[in-house]
Amino acid sequence: MNQKTTAAPADATTEPVSSHGPMTGVRVIDMTSVGMGPFATQILGDMGAEVLKVEPPAGDIFRFTAPTRNDGMSAVFLNLNRNKVSLTLDAKEPADRARLLELIEGADVFVSNIRPEALKRLGLDAASLMARNPRLIHCAAVGFGQDGPYAGRPAFDDIIQAMSGLAALQGHGEDAPRYVNTILADKVAGLTLAYAIPMALYERERSGRGQAVEVPMFETLAAFALIEHLAGETYAPAVAPMGYPRVLAPDRRPYRTADGFIAMLPYTDAQWRRFFICADRPDLAEDARFTTARARTQHYDALYAELSEIVATRPTSAWLEALKGADIPHSPVATLEDLLVDPHLQATGLFRRVEHPSEGAITTLAPTVRFERTPASLRHAAPVQNSAPGFEWAPRGRDTPADHG
């Protein structure tokens, strides 16, 4: 992805989407806001889909979170809404709703995080829309599955982190739970939504029919947390408590060196032996508690305590050299600022400087998935609100989703 990136004009009404990405020709109406839905639809846009972001008159609330250069174009909004155009419609107003329904009739995918009862009142529920467009993939980004007692509750990232056990895990061993310092629930659920949509489109190629898709944040994040932490409760009856011991060990964290911090993870038996040798602790290489994966599993607390003491004896530079020589996975501990100048990220083109119609020069993130023949692309930066007031779908090309089934 080394093509020059330029910003789209403020009014991209009839500008055809130019991309050879794997989702070229897919038309998406995005009626989501905040994090989960916009992240998912941005991924679809990166892959070549034509994404129309339909916003209420007040705009996506994430437009107004700090920091901003100009009101309505926050940094987080810019990094969740590239490769889209914006159309302001008030779905409560008959004329705007009629226009929205007309656009939906020509769409492949409709995505919303409006609560289901409100969606039904607006006539935008799956049954109503699929009656108009039987090939539509109707996606509901919801807090909770609609067949459970929490259905219809409002949900945001902090709430789902707390409910899914993530906040308790983050505060494990401390006196209080803590949130992970990123909008993890939004992003994990957004990734789940982003892969669910192409699956539904793929099935449509076989059946010729659309379907309703529901991605609930709570269930998604609970499953995410429990993959390793279901642990002993995986078995019936349980053979051990819940919680994966290795990651819950109190000394599992970046290790303090003589002058800073370092991350390392010997994992195989051979790697642990090499580590103990390069650390001048051959006695531990022969210690029965640490010679095999099974033994280490029973003694994680002792193992990580030993590591903490050992690593503190040398400066970071010495450990980096020793661990590289021993071929043991390791890394210095980077700050967010370090990422901006990381030589690998610079070489692979993660950071892209683009011109925005209202913000001028901005730095954004390139798509990270690489396709050999159908590359993802960064075609234009996130839109100003109502950038496409006269929006019409680009003409269908050959071999696009509407040509099948």
Stockholm file with secondary structure:
# STOCKHOLM 1.0

chainA/1-405         MNQKTTAAPADATTEPVSSHGPMTGVRVIDMTSVGMGPFATQILGDMGAEVLKVEPPAGDIFRFTAPTRNDGMSAVFLNLNRNKVSLTLDAKEPADRARLLELIEGADVFVSNIRPEALKRLGLDAASLMARNPRLIHCAAVGFGQDGPYAGRPAFDDIIQAMSGLAALQGHGEDAPRYVNTILADKVAGLTLAYAIPMALYERERSGRGQAVEVPMFETLAAFALIEHLAGETYAPAVAPMGYPRVLAPDRRPYRTADGFIAMLPYTDAQWRRFFICADRPDLAEDARFTTARARTQHYDALYAELSEIVATRPTSAWLEALKGADIPHSPVATLEDLLVDPHLQATGLFRRVEHPSEGAITTLAPTVRFERTPASLRHAAPVQNSAPGFEWAPRGRDTPADHG
#=GR chainA/1-405 SS CCSCCCCCCSCCTTCCCCCCSTTTTCEEEEECCTTHHHHHHHHHHHTTCEEEEEECTTCCGGGGSSSBSSTTCBHHHHTTCTTEEEEECCTTSHHHHHHHHHHHHTCSEEEECSCHHHHHHTTCSHHHHHHHCTTCEEEEEESSCTTSTTTTCCCCHHHHHHHTTHHHHHTTTSSSCCCCSSCHHHHHHHHHHHHHHHHHHHHHHHHSCCEEEEEEHHHHHHHHHHHHHSGGGGSSSCSSCSSCHHHHCTTCSCEECSSSEEEECCCSHHHHHHHHHHTTCHHHHTCTTTSSHHHHHHTHHHHHHHHHHHHTTSCHHHHHHHHHHTTCCEEECCCHHHHHTCHHHHHHTCEEEEEETTTEEEEEECCCCCCSSSCCCCCSCCCCTTSCTTCCCCCCCTTCGGGCC
#=GC SS_cons         CCSCCCCCCSCCTTCCCCCCSTTTTCEEEEECCTTHHHHHHHHHHHTTCEEEEEECTTCCGGGGSSSBSSTTCBHHHHTTCTTEEEEECCTTSHHHHHHHHHHHHTCSEEEECSCHHHHHHTTCSHHHHHHHCTTCEEEEEESSCTTSTTTTCCCCHHHHHHHTTHHHHHTTTSSSCCCCSSCHHHHHHHHHHHHHHHHHHHHHHHHSCCEEEEEEHHHHHHHHHHHHHSGGGGSSSCSSCSSCHHHHCTTCSCEECSSSEEEECCCSHHHHHHHHHHTTCHHHHTCTTTSSHHHHHHTHHHHHHHHHHHHTTSCHHHHHHHHHHTTCCEEECCCHHHHHTCHHHHHHTCEEEEEETTTEEEEEECCCCCCSSSCCCCCSCCCCTTSCTTCCCCCCCTTCGGGCC
//
